[in-house]
Amino acid sequence: MYDNKKKIKFMYFNKKNNKNKKLNLYIYLILICIFIFFIYSNINLNISSTIKSNNIEKDTKHDNQLPPKPKEKWKYIHKLENL
């Protein structure tokens, strides 16, 4: 009779190892942190790549255009032409 009570008590009231739970918790936290880091870095890389591509497009567009000419120079040229 005593052995049966001991077995029942052991089966239902035995505490499980908390070490495994803590270890699993730490592993999951580390994996979640790594996952979040990769997502964040990927978003930043996409943003920076679009900014770089926009800058490159602007530079190529401005290569084909002449720079604006100053007004004073044109006034001086018109005065010379009128003489």
C-alpha positions in Angstrom: 0.0 0.0 0.0 2.7 2.4 0.9 4.6 1.7 -2.3 1.6 2.5 -4.4 1.0 5.8 -2.7 4.7 6.7 -3.3 4.4 5.8 -7.0 1.2 7.9 -7.4 2.8 10.8 -5.6 5.9 10.5 -7.8 3.8 10.4 -11.0 1.6 13.3 -10.3 3.5 15.7 -8.1 7.0 15.3 -9.3 8.6 18.5 -10.5 10.1 18.5 -13.9 13.6 19.8 -14.6 13.6 23.5 -14.9 17.0 23.5 -16.4 15.7 22.3 -19.7 13.0 24.9 -19.8 15.4 27.7 -19.1 17.8 26.4 -21.7 15.0 26.2 -24.3 13.9 29.6 -23.4 17.3 31.1 -23.9 17.7 29.3 -27.2 14.4 30.6 -28.4 15.2 34.1 -27.4 18.5 34.0 -29.2 16.9 32.7 -32.3 14.2 35.3 -32.2 16.9 38.0 -31.8 18.8 36.7 -34.7 15.7 36.5 -36.9 14.7 40.1 -36.0 18.2 41.3 -36.8 18.2 39.7 -40.2 14.8 41.2 -41.0 15.9 44.7 -39.9 19.2 44.5 -41.8 17.4 43.4 -44.9 15.0 46.3 -44.7 17.9 48.7 -44.2 19.7 47.2 -47.2 16.7 47.7 -49.4 16.3 51.3 -48.3 19.9 52.1 -48.8 20.0 50.4 -52.2 17.0 52.5 -53.4 18.7 55.7 -52.2 21.9 54.8 -54.0 20.0 53.9 -57.2 18.1 57.2 -57.1 21.4 59.1 -56.7 22.9 57.3 -59.7 19.9 58.0 -61.8 20.1 61.7 -60.9 23.8 61.8 -61.8 23.2 60.2 -65.2 20.3 62.6 -65.9 22.4 65.7 -65.1 25.4 64.5 -67.3 23.4 65.2 -70.5 22.4 68.8 -69.5 24.5 71.8 -69.7 25.1 73.8 -66.6 23.0 77.0 -66.2 24.8 80.1 -67.5 25.1 83.2 -65.3 23.0 86.2 -66.2 25.7 88.8 -65.9 27.8 87.1 -68.5 24.8 87.2 -70.9 24.2 90.8 -70.2 27.8 91.6 -71.0 27.6 89.6 -74.2 24.4 91.5 -75.3 26.1 94.8 -74.6 29.0 93.9 -76.8 26.7 92.8 -79.6 24.9 96.1 -79.5 28.1 98.1 -79.9 
